[in-house]
């Protein structure tokens, strides 16, 4: 590393100079900015010295190469402090290098660290001062501008380190505030390969994005933008960046760089007196051959930031009258400087500056035209770093810490006996570190050093908190200290044992982690183990992608396309613009598939998908529904002409022959077009309309296109008739209510009832499945919803009067359209007051799809509903796309499992897994769970075993009139004593009379499962070297009958009940009657039967409490 000492052109003796260091990337990923940053620092230093220097001395700038990476930046910073005795440092360009220098050099050495590069906002220490842009100073203006001009669907991508992740997080928050949709988010390694870039852009091309927002560093960004243009994607979507400038543009061809947007603190087209003076000095430098765009002399936001930092240091030193760190820091907190961008001043509270912001667009010659000037913007630390929300690094869960605890014990014993703890760690086949009470790493093995990218010597003495990303560290420090001071000695780290690791080079990676502690020499020693989950996460992400994308073409599949269409309709409802669908079916595809084989058919489909991608307009989404069916979604449609023009282009491009080897294959397209609006159409309606129009083209002879016409479907006329009838249905008293009871899954007692609206029109009964969608589409659901809510409140008042505190609660359905009504809360409160209904006995049912249509808006509605006292249930759960994080932020009390999943219970284990997963999710969020559509004994018993609280379905009751409901409730109450008997359990042991074969064992288990399913009994069986132990649970009568039957079984003897009693809830889910063969290795020293007992039957008989513990442990893994 070669330092470049630069002062003014005048010589000054060493003792007469003040040195500050500049870390610039002269090599590595972002080396293209190295010369510019050095020039800027040199020019600022010359200007200062020509004006008298600093505190009467010349200012000397020592420039070192930070190599663009933390592993080279940290030694460079140490060199500036230790060898050159610099009193302050300026740098670094890349965020991962800057974070490492701030934490490992500036703060521990108490050296002011001035930053010239925009970044995510993750550094908090008293010595760090930021003189460039934060996300709010770029992104909060940039994203709304692009959404307004080009559309709200955006694809985000970047390198895998803190700056791209933090910036993209801020972008998504900004996009959400303007009602936008993130259609993709990807992260690639630093120094991304051509293959990685190709795969990313393939996803971008198929995403339907209006705007692409890349956050890649240096050469990665250049390579990406070149390939983006080569693939023709510039014609399909706009591009905006927070770091595209004259230097980067000079490395791109005119046809590549033209039209790219960028937001930052400075562009050369920003003309001020200072910028003109700077250019005059720049051209005089020996290395500069002309001013951009006619030469290499340019200054971007990085150079401008460097110039600003040097000037700020000099001004602070002048005000402080001292070079003492405390004095410099106080002065820097209040420094104000005129720079090339305009006036800049530091915010004393955050140590981040008020800077100027501009949005520009690149011209073909590499200059930038200013599109918007936003003026001086104050800094805002992003919530990702300010609040540190959603981070939990030390939670109790699972049993994984046990292995860590054993290793910790061995490490401590090695310390105490003056043995080699490092040797103990080296024998472990996982990454292990040992940490003292202060959080300093004291021992580490090879696996850990390789995982985090350090040498073993580098890791020893490092703070353990530096192994986590910056926005986790403050919270982790508190949690770590809490673990040290607390009573718990072993834990998993993070939710489900997962945390995010932070490598030396600043990249993120997922790890599974556990921590344990032991006393050593009167102090605690912490030992943490890690297992990297990168490959596992990739596999999970691939599974998600396969579930939402067509595996052959990479296009959105039916599921994802319908989600995108639903979002588009929601936007259409808000902005008043129409959307269009083109439903495409290939004519002649089946013949080609049959004649030439599926491989040739697949090649044809891939080629067609690629042609569709290239022919559609900006922001259009192309999907493949199935087989030879494709579909295109178009937004912002003012009139039908753009859709017909696109249809012509599609028919022409598909008609062109597809050449493969010596074959020339030809297909044509039949295209149905539907035009719709979010206030009048649902996603299913619009897709059906386009499908109907396509079928009409097929019937007319294929190879053409046609707009949907209601006369193509009789259903359209029916919908019109229904729509007309709905307008008078309430006035004509044609609606009436039915109530379907909701019962306790164990006792069968009626706990509540759902109000179901029915319509008896003048033409007869009309199914809710027919009139509700029409009511939603026409807006009649608002009036119907008010009627339903009022009827529900009146019913609640009548039920309470008749049954008192034992009255069932009532659930009332609320539609998507109702949720969007601005006065819905006031309307509900008015009806509650008029009817005198008790809001705490009313549950509002809202479908999962409705809730997820606009999570942020609906969250606000639910928060306001909670103030009324009413509760909320998520209906049809499992059919939408909600996540654990989303649900945990919504004020809901109950999940209702969709009836399709209940029907799936009859299809075997897969259906049970889905329902069981939903049940566990509900319990983790402390929500009640209701299973809908239960119709059989087997469904009821399975639902009970899985742990659902409540059941609704024809097995117990169909929808009832109020009179019939009253009779059912009265009957239920009269049987209350019998129905509410507690669950029972028993554990018995026995000896097998002869050796049981695997075939014989399976026969026993098969017989048990069949009986248990019919009788509502669950349990588990284990075998322990000569003794069986079986746990059974259920209602008392069938449990007693089962045990009597077991007593008669001549395959075993010496049956003995060793434990029995009452249960609040079942221990085991499912009816499989699990089986496990135990041996002594699986048990603790206290219960090591194989070594200490010759007769395990007798041992189990004497230790029933340990037998219970064994079953409890088994149940955790069941």
Secondary structure, DSSP 8 states (H G I E B T S, - for coil): ---EEE--SS---GGGEEEEEEEE-SSSTTGGGHHHHHHHHHHHHHHHHHTT-BTTBEEEEEEEE-TTSHHHHHHHHHHHHHTS--SEEE--SSHHHHHHHIIIIIHHHT-EEEE-S---S----TTEEE-S--HHHHHHHHHHHHHHHH-SEEEEEEESBHHHHHHHHHHHHHHHHTT-EEEEEEEE-SS--HHHHHHHHHHHHTTT-SEEEEE--HHHHHHHHHHHHHTTGGGT-EEEESS--HHHHTTS-HHHHTT-EEEES--TT---HHHHHHHHHHHTSTT--SBTTSSSB---HHHHHHHHHHHHHHHHHHHHTS--HHHHHHHHTT-EEEETTEEEEEETTTTEEEEEEEEEEE-TTS-EEEEEEEEEE-----HHHHT-TT--SSB--SSTHHHHHHHHHHHHHHHHTT--HHHHHHH-SSEEEEE-TTSBEEEE-HHHHHHHT--HHHHTTSBGGGGB-HHHHHHHHHHHHHHHHSS--EEEEEEEEEEEEE-TTSBEEEEEEEEEEEEETTEEEEEEEEEE-HHHHHHHHHHHHHHHB-TTT--B-HHHHHHHHHHHHHHHHHH--EEEEEEEEEETHHHHHHHH-HHHHHHHHHHHHHHHHHHS-TT-EEEEEETTEEEEEEEEESSTHHHHHHHHHHHHHHHS-EEETTEEE--EEEEEEEEE-TTT--HHHHHHHHHHHHHHHHHHTSSEEEE--GGG-HHHHHHHHHHHHHHHHTTTT-EEEEEEEEEETTT--EEEEEEEEEEEETTEEE-HHHHHHHHHHHTHHHHHHHHHHHHHHHHHHHHHHHHGGG--EEEEE--HHHHT-TTHHHHHHHHHHHHT--GGGEEEEEEHHHHHHTHHHHHHHHHHHHTTT-EEEEEEETSS---HHHHHHS---EEEE-HHHHHGGGG-HHHHHHHHHHHHHHHHTT-EEEEE---SHHHHHHHHHHT-SEEESTTT---B-HHHHHHHHHHHHHTHHHHT--EEEEEEEEEESS---HHHHHHHHHHHHHHHHHHT-EEEEEE-SS-EEEEEEE-HHHHHHHHHHHHT-TTEEEEEEEEEEEESS-S--SSS-EEEE--GGGS-GGG-HHHH-S-HHHHHHH-HHHHHHHHHHHHHH-
